[in-house]
Amino acid sequence: MLFNKSRMLEKMDEFKLDAVVASFPENVSYMSDLQSQLPYMYRFLGVESFAFFPRRPDFAPALVVARGDLAWVARYPSWMSDIYVFGNRAYAVHSGAR
């Protein structure tokens, strides 16, 4: 596991953060050990995943993934035990920017 929990907690205390949410694919991978089956999807198709890390020990860290990544998460589990799924199998976000 790449994620350094004790350093994260130190920085969260330093900056008075209650939680950290990772949204860039590299940060989600670092924080949760999740590596999507199709990493290019994040950059070019807008598929998203998120990792949540709370400061309070009574809240569980969580992974939020698009349904299309669920099989990958099952095959290569994250250290995060709480996993939430959204969307359908072909979920993609379109920014609407023209």
C-alpha positions, 0 to 999 in steps of 0.5 A: 500500500502506498498510502501513508495514513499517519502522515495524512493524519498529521497533515489533516491536523495541521490544516484542520481538515475533517476529511480528504476526498481524492478525485484525480485517478492518481490520487484515488489510486494512491489513497485506496490502491484502486487501479481501474481496469481502463485508466484511460477512461478517466482522462478521455471518457470522464469515468470517475471514482473517489476515495474518502479518508476521514480524520475521525476513527469512528468513520470508515474510509470509503471508495466510491466507484462507477458501476463499470469498475465494480468487477475490478474492485472485486478482483483487486480489493482496496484496503478500504472496506466501505465501497459505494457504487453509482451509475450504470455499466456504461456510466460516463460524465460529459462536461457539456463544455463546447 
